[in-house]
């Protein structure tokens, strides 16, 4: 599993890329929906609240991620935009979700 230091390093790297806010919000929404599509009850739980991520992988996920639709991403992006997070918050959550998604990909790959 990744550490807080891993998130800090990646968030700083993302910050230095200096993407515009709209692209960053879209990226965060895409990561969130992808994660939620691939874990059980993804919209009802907070994935980082458990140490045993393998128990959260959906049964129908077998070897590949279930990709999100553009509409799903758009809906989550609108929610994020409405929350009006700071740029540093967006970068932090993108880093956190990217690292979490990498862990999910590893687990899915081992599951197939």
C-alpha positions in Angstrom: 0.0 0.0 0.0 1.2 3.6 -0.5 2.1 6.1 2.2 1.3 9.7 2.9 4.8 10.6 1.6 4.0 8.9 -1.7 0.8 11.1 -2.0 2.8 14.2 -1.1 5.4 13.5 -3.8 2.9 12.8 -6.5 0.7 15.7 -5.6 3.7 18.1 -5.9 4.6 16.6 -9.3 1.0 17.1 -10.4 1.1 20.7 -9.1 4.3 21.4 -11.1 2.5 20.2 -14.3 0.3 23.3 -13.9 -2.8 21.8 -15.6 -5.8 24.1 -15.8 -8.5 23.6 -13.2 -11.1 22.1 -15.6 -8.7 19.4 -16.8 -7.7 18.6 -13.2 -11.3 18.4 -12.1 -12.1 16.1 -15.0 -9.0 13.9 -14.2 -10.1 13.6 -10.5 -13.7 12.7 -11.6 -12.4 10.1 -14.0 -10.2 8.5 -11.3 -13.1 8.5 -8.8 -15.6 6.9 -11.2 -13.1 4.3 -12.3 -12.3 3.3 -8.8 -16.0 3.3 -7.8 -16.9 1.1 -10.8 -14.4 -1.5 -9.8 -15.1 -2.0 -6.1 -18.1 -3.3 -4.3 -20.6 -0.6 -3.2 -18.1 1.9 -4.6 -20.4 4.9 -4.1 -21.3 4.0 -0.6 -17.8 3.4 1.0 -14.6 5.2 1.3 -11.9 2.9 -0.1 -9.1 4.2 2.0 -10.9 3.3 5.2 -9.9 -0.3 4.9 -6.5 -2.0 4.8 -7.8 -5.0 2.9 -8.5 -3.6 -0.6 -8.8 -7.1 -2.1 -12.1 -7.6 -0.3 -13.5 -4.6 -2.0 -12.9 -5.7 -5.6 -16.1 -6.5 -7.4 -16.7 -10.2 -8.3 -17.3 -9.3 -12.0 -13.9 -7.5 -12.3 -11.6 -10.1 -13.8 -8.3 -9.1 -15.2 -9.3 -5.6 -16.4 -10.7 -2.4 -15.0 -14.3 -1.6 -15.8 -14.1 1.8 -17.5 -16.4 4.7 -16.7 -18.7 6.3 -19.2 -18.2 9.9 -20.1 -21.6 10.8 -18.6 -20.5 9.3 -15.2 -17.3 11.3 -15.3 -19.2 14.5 -16.3 -21.6 14.0 -13.4 -18.8 13.6 -10.8 -16.9 16.5 -12.4 -19.9 18.7 -11.9 -20.1 17.7 -8.2 -16.4 18.4 -7.7 -16.7 21.7 -9.5 -19.7 22.7 -7.3 -17.7 21.9 -4.2 -15.2 24.5 -5.4 -12.0 22.8 -4.0 -8.7 24.6 -3.9 -6.1 23.7 -6.5 -3.9 22.1 -3.9 -6.9 19.9 -2.8 -7.5 18.8 -6.3 -3.9 17.9 -6.8 -3.8 16.0 -3.5 -6.9 14.0 -4.4 -5.7 13.2 -7.9 -2.4 11.9 -6.4 -4.3 9.9 -3.8 -6.7 8.4 -6.4 -3.9 7.6 -8.9 -2.0 5.7 -6.3 -5.2 3.9 -5.1 -6.1 3.0 -8.7 -2.6 1.5 -9.2 -3.1 -0.7 -6.1 -6.5 -1.8 -7.5 -4.9 -2.6 -10.9 -2.3 -4.8 -9.2 -5.0 -6.7 -7.3 -7.1 -7.1 -10.4 -4.1 -8.4 -12.3 -3.4 -11.0 -9.5 -7.0 -12.0 -9.5 -7.2 -13.1 -13.1 
